Amino acid sequence: MAAPRTTITWLLGLVLLALLSVGVATRNQKVGPRATLVALTAFTEQPLGNPWTPHAADAHAATGLRMLADAIAATSPTSPDQVETVRTLARALDVVPPGAVDAEIAHDAFGRVGHVLSVIQTDRAPDKADAAAAVRAAADSVSANRPLNEQRRAVVTFFARSRDLLVSVQ
């Protein structure tokens, strides 16, 4: 009986090693704009959990910001500083306790994304100024003074408008 168990253990170890090597090999590969937009679209269309607790709101906003940073980097590699700032703010949302500070961080990050997307829109699709205005308005509608979990509609709208703009400039 010991032989089959040892064989299974070895096979399981080989499978895990193979999966790990695939993960390491693909970790730093660039993802194209199409793939990032597909992921962002899936994110914006998925139903959000109920109740939308303070921790759920922070996690949703941080995940969305990371996806937007990836999409912006793939669409317009000319703004790496802004993209890195958005990623840093997403990490900050992961670690700060829910409350007023998370709303300030989200408000700042959304404003930065709105600015970067406006620049991308101006460069790539000047006729789509209404999309950039919609993103900026959605970013402004997220208050820095109210807890993020009380602003579900505004947060969801911001991510949907950002996705719409990115789709329009592809």
N, C-alpha and C positions, 0 to 999 in steps of 0.2 A: 504493500500500500504506500510505502514511503516514496517509491520511485515516481508514481504518477503525480503526487503532490509536489515533488521537487521539480518535475517537468513543467507543471502548471505555473509554479513560482518563477521559473526561468522564463517561460513564455510571457508571463505578465510583465516581468522586468524588461524584457526586450521590447514589448509593445510600449511601455512607458518611456523607455529610452528613445525609441523612434519618435514618439509624440513630442518629447522634449526637444529633440534635435530639429524637428520641423518648426517648433515654436521659436527656437533660437535663430534658425535660418531665415524665418520670415518676419522676425520682430522689427527690423529696421527697413523693411521694404517700403517703398513709396506706394501709396494707394492713390489711384487716379481720381479726378474730380467726379466721374460717374459713380464710382463705388461709394465715395463719401456722401454724395447726394442721395443715393439709394438708402444708405444707413440713416441719414438725417430724415428722409421722408418716412421711413418705417418708425423712427422715434417720434415724429410729430403726429403720426396717425394712430399710435398705440393708445389704448385707453389707460388713463392714469388710475392708480390705486385709490381706493377709498378706505378710510378717510385719508385726506391729504394732510398728513401730520407735518409738523415742522421738519422732522428729519427726512420725510419723503420729499418735501418741497425742495430742500437743500440738495438732496441726491439727484432729483430730476433736473434742477437748474445746472448743477455741476456737470452732469452727463451731457446735457444739451450744449453747454458751452464748449466742452471738449470736442463734441462732434462738429460744432460750428468752426472751431479753430482748425480742425482737420480739413473741413470743406474750404475754408478760406485759404489755407496753405496750399491746397491742391489747385484751387482756382486762380489764385493770385500770389505767387511766391515772392512778390515784391514787398510784402509787409510782414517780414518775420518777427520784428520787434513787437508789433501789435498782437500778432498771433500768440507769441510767447507770453505776453501780458495777460491775454484772455485765458490761456492755460493755467497761469499762476493764480488767477482769480478763481478758476474752477477748483484748483487744489485747496485754496483758502476756504471755499464753501464746504469742502469735504471735512475740514478740521474745526471750523468755528462752531460753537454751540448755537443752535437755532435761537433766533430772537431778532433784535434790531440790527445787529452787525451783519447778519447774512443778507438782509434786504439791502443794506448799503453796498455790500460787495456785489450782489447781483445787479443792482442799479448801475454801478460803475461799469461792470463787465458788459451789460447790455448796451450801455451808451457807447462804449468802445467798439463793440461789434457793429452797432448802427453806423458809426463813423467810417469804419473800414469798408463795410458793405456799400455805403454811399460812394466812396472813392472807386470801388470796383465797378459799380453800376455806371458811374460817370465815364470811366475809361472804356468799358465794354459795350454798354447799351445806353447811350445818352437819352434815347427816346423813352426809357423806362423810369423816369424820375419819380413817378408816382409810387413805384415799388420801394425806392429808397426812403421816400417820405413816410410810407406806411411802416417801415422798419423803425425809423427814428421815433415815430409817434408811439409805436408799441413799446419801444425801450423807455420812453418818457413816461408811459402810463404805469410802469412798475415803480412804486413809491419806495424811497429809501427809508421812510419813517414808519412803515407798517410791516409787521412780520410777513415774510415771504409766503407762508402757508395760507395767509388770508388773501393772496393775490393770484390765485390759481388761473383765472381766466386771462389776466394780463400776461402771465408767464407763458402760458400755452400759446397765446396770440403772438407774442414776440418770436417764439421759435418757428411758428407757421409762416409768419411774414418774412423772416430771415431765409427760410427754405425757399419760399416763393421767389425772392430776389435772386438767390443763387441759381435757381432753375432758369430764370429768365435771362441770365447772362451767359449761359452755357452755349 
